[in-house]
Amino acid sequence: MPSVKLFACARGVSVDRFTDALSLFEVVDEIKLPAFPSLYPKLSLVLSAERQPGDPDVIHANLRVAVDDKLQGQQPIDLTFGQNKLTRNIVEFPAIILPAPGKLNFTVSSVEPPFETTCCVDLPAPTVQRPAEVRKATTQAKDQPAARNRNTAQRRAPRAKAASKRGH
């Protein structure tokens, strides 16, 4: 059974063509959305696994995508080692539909050899302010002068005096 070195979700993945170095951009462990269902653009999965003695050159596995226990999709995925000890799989989703809050689970599993690993992303419920709370917060903000404007005006006044003294 292979051992997992890395199983992560990110907004983007890059592999350097000269060094084979892997870079993940914007690692995703939580997706906050204003409403559900929602379409989330571009998501990438990276699975790096290490072969154990006796493991085959290719492990035929299955990638399942689910929110909580509701299956969203699945596809076959091969962990191809060849003569190498390590393998790396990158799966890119151009977009993914997120139907409801919960846990977005990406699970890779195989029957022979028995293998399963899961990458989990939290999908918290949207937080919505009630209209009365929004009006109250907006009214309070309008009544308070901005501290930044006050400080800026205080800093500019001495500079203006100093500039006028230089001119005389």
LINRARA-V658942 format. One record per residue. N is the residue number from 1. SS is DSSP state (A for helix, B for strand, O for the rest). PSI is psi in whole degrees, -180 to 180 (none if undefined). D_CENTER is the distance of its C-alpha to the mean C-alpha in Angstrom with 2 decimals. Layout:
BEGIN
n->(N & N)
ss->(SS & SS)
psi->(PSI & PSI)
d_center->(D_CENTER & D_CENTER)
END
This chain:
BEGIN
n->(1 & 2 & 3 & 4 & 5 & 6 & 7 & 8 & 9 & 10 & 11 & 12 & 13 & 14 & 15 & 16 & 17 & 18 & 19 & 20 & 21 & 22 & 23 & 24 & 25 & 26 & 27 & 28 & 29 & 30 & 31 & 32 & 33 & 34 & 35 & 36 & 37 & 38 & 39 & 40 & 41 & 42 & 43 & 44 & 45 & 46 & 47 & 48 & 49 & 50 & 51 & 52 & 53 & 54 & 55 & 56 & 57 & 58 & 59 & 60 & 61 & 62 & 63 & 64 & 65 & 66 & 67 & 68 & 69 & 70 & 71 & 72 & 73 & 74 & 75 & 76 & 77 & 78 & 79 & 80 & 81 & 82 & 83 & 84 & 85 & 86 & 87 & 88 & 89 & 90 & 91 & 92 & 93 & 94 & 95 & 96 & 97 & 98 & 99 & 100 & 101 & 102 & 103 & 104 & 105 & 106 & 107 & 108 & 109 & 110 & 111 & 112 & 113 & 114 & 115 & 116 & 117 & 118 & 119 & 120 & 121 & 122 & 123 & 124 & 125 & 126 & 127 & 128 & 129 & 130 & 131 & 132 & 133 & 134 & 135 & 136 & 137 & 138 & 139 & 140 & 141 & 142 & 143 & 144 & 145 & 146 & 147 & 148 & 149 & 150 & 151 & 152 & 153 & 154 & 155 & 156 & 157 & 158 & 159 & 160 & 161 & 162 & 163 & 164 & 165 & 166 & 167 & 168)
ss->(O & O & B & B & B & B & B & B & B & B & B & B & B & B & B & O & O & O & O & O & O & B & B & B & B & B & B & O & O & B & O & O & O & O & O & O & O & B & B & B & B & B & B & B & B & B & B & B & B & B & O & O & O & O & O & O & O & B & B & B & B & B & B & B & B & B & B & O & O & B & B & B & B & B & B & B & B & B & B & B & O & O & O & O & O & B & B & B & B & B & B & B & B & B & B & B & B & B & O & O & O & B & B & B & B & B & B & B & B & B & O & O & O & O & B & B & B & B & B & B & B & B & B & O & O & O & O & O & O & O & A & A & A & A & A & A & A & A & A & A & A & A & A & O & O & O & A & A & A & A & A & A & A & A & A & A & A & A & A & A & A & A & A & A & A & A & A & O)
psi->(127 & 155 & 141 & 126 & -38 & 133 & 107 & 159 & 135 & 166 & -26 & 155 & 142 & 140 & 121 & 128 & -18 & -42 & -11 & 18 & 139 & 132 & 132 & 136 & 129 & 70 & 135 & 117 & -7 & 139 & 114 & 125 & 150 & -21 & 161 & 148 & 160 & 151 & 121 & 123 & 147 & 110 & 136 & 144 & 141 & 126 & 120 & 126 & 153 & 131 & 141 & 156 & 133 & -12 & 145 & 166 & -33 & 129 & 118 & 119 & -179 & 134 & 121 & 138 & 124 & 149 & 117 & -121 & 7 & 113 & 128 & -26 & 166 & 158 & 153 & 150 & 135 & 130 & 102 & 111 & -36 & -126 & 3 & 157 & -29 & 151 & 156 & 131 & 135 & 124 & 126 & 130 & 119 & -29 & 155 & 136 & 126 & 106 & -27 & 162 & 158 & -142 & 122 & 114 & 127 & 117 & 127 & 127 & 154 & 157 & -46 & 113 & 156 & 125 & 137 & 135 & 148 & 138 & 127 & 136 & 128 & 139 & 84 & 154 & 143 & 143 & 121 & 129 & 144 & 150 & -39 & -39 & -37 & -46 & -42 & -45 & -40 & -43 & -44 & -40 & -38 & -33 & -21 & 126 & 147 & 127 & -34 & -43 & -40 & -45 & -39 & -44 & -40 & -35 & -33 & -32 & -49 & -34 & -39 & -40 & -43 & -37 & -38 & -31 & -36 & -32 & -20 & none)
d_center->(28.13 & 25.43 & 23.39 & 19.62 & 18.76 & 14.97 & 12.69 & 8.96 & 5.94 & 4.60 & 5.52 & 8.85 & 11.32 & 14.86 & 17.93 & 20.87 & 23.91 & 26.35 & 24.88 & 22.41 & 19.92 & 16.28 & 13.69 & 9.90 & 8.47 & 5.63 & 4.42 & 1.83 & 5.33 & 6.21 & 6.58 & 9.89 & 12.21 & 15.87 & 17.31 & 17.28 & 17.61 & 15.11 & 14.01 & 10.38 & 10.70 & 9.70 & 7.37 & 8.66 & 9.87 & 12.04 & 14.99 & 17.66 & 20.81 & 24.26 & 27.41 & 30.01 & 33.75 & 34.85 & 31.55 & 32.16 & 31.16 & 28.89 & 27.17 & 26.70 & 23.75 & 21.94 & 18.26 & 17.91 & 15.21 & 16.10 & 15.35 & 17.48 & 20.52 & 20.48 & 20.01 & 18.12 & 19.06 & 19.95 & 21.07 & 22.97 & 21.49 & 23.79 & 23.30 & 25.88 & 27.35 & 30.67 & 32.49 & 29.42 & 28.30 & 24.54 & 22.52 & 19.08 & 17.49 & 14.75 & 14.02 & 12.66 & 12.43 & 13.71 & 12.77 & 12.40 & 14.53 & 13.45 & 16.96 & 16.84 & 15.28 & 15.00 & 13.08 & 11.25 & 12.83 & 12.89 & 16.30 & 18.33 & 22.00 & 25.44 & 28.95 & 30.76 & 29.97 & 28.33 & 24.65 & 21.54 & 18.08 & 15.09 & 11.35 & 10.49 & 7.78 & 9.72 & 10.81 & 13.31 & 16.36 & 16.80 & 19.16 & 22.01 & 24.96 & 28.35 & 30.42 & 32.98 & 30.45 & 29.06 & 32.67 & 33.61 & 30.73 & 31.49 & 35.21 & 34.76 & 32.65 & 35.39 & 38.11 & 36.64 & 37.28 & 34.38 & 34.90 & 33.64 & 36.39 & 39.00 & 38.12 & 38.04 & 41.48 & 42.90 & 41.80 & 43.25 & 46.65 & 47.86 & 46.79 & 48.82 & 51.89 & 51.57 & 51.35 & 54.45 & 56.43 & 55.73 & 57.04 & 60.47)
END
